[in-house]
Structures are given as structure tokens and as C-alpha cells.
């Protein structure tokens, strides 16, 4: 069970962006069709990714096994900020699901729309807002800076991008 549960220390950013694209597709579908119950499906996926990374989640498996290998060499990044970002996605989709259950579909739709915006930033622009927030938590001293050296020192990311 140890190999199934637990988030990887390092993840392929290309796979993470594919997962984000899958989230965009499902959340946008929910908004366009009115199938807001898809927020429950998204919440389950986020919960699986928080618990085990891509191992148990269909989007994660698809991204890591099918799409990412076709996108060239992996771009490895720290897993901790990605897990935090998945947790934020879980909070949004769980809140949307609860809002829907409580008879507030407009609230659920707004939460899913926000999710579409931030997942789109990750998928199409490579900007992970959850990862950014994680870095800010490190700077504020709320998260240990040895959790993610790259997050604590943004210049490391800039240098890596310049050489890539």
C-alpha cells in the first residue's frame, strides 16, 4: 500500500499540465451543459491526486502514461507545490459539490468557472497559481523552505527556464 498512497517528490510538469487540461475540459463541459454534478467527479479526481499523485487517478494515468511521453523529455519539478495545487482544486470542487447539494447551483457554477480559469493558466500558459501560492507560504514562513528549494528561490526557476 505504501507505493500507492503518497504523492511523488518529483513530478513531470508536462503531465501536470495535461491533467490541468483534462480538468478544464470537464469543468467547462459542466458549465456549458449545466451538468454541474461533474463537480463531484472532479472532486474525486482531485482527492485521488492529493492522496497518490497520478497513480490512482484516471486523468493522472492518462497524462503520465499516454500523453506526456509523447511530449518529449520530462520537465521534472518538485511535487510538494503540485500537491498543494491539487488540494486547492479539491477545495474548490468539494465546495462546488456541497453548494450543488445545498441547492445553490449558481455558487457551484462560479466555483467551477474560477477552476476553469486557474486550470487553464496551468494547462496553456504553464502558470500554476497553487504553486505560486505555495511559494508565498514558504516566503511567509508558514511552510518550511526545505520543502521546495525551487519554490523558496524563484531565481532557480528562471535560470532553469533560460537553459531549457
Secondary structure, 3 states (H helix, E strand, C coil): CCCCCCCCCEEEHHHHHHHHHHHHHHHHHHHHHCCCCHHHHHHHHHHHHHHHCCCCCHHHHHHHHHHHHHHCCCCEEEHHHHHHHHHHHHHHHHHHHHHHHCCCHHHHHHHHHHHHHHHHHHHHHCCCHHHHHHHHHHHCCCCCCCCCHHHHCHHHHHHHHHHC
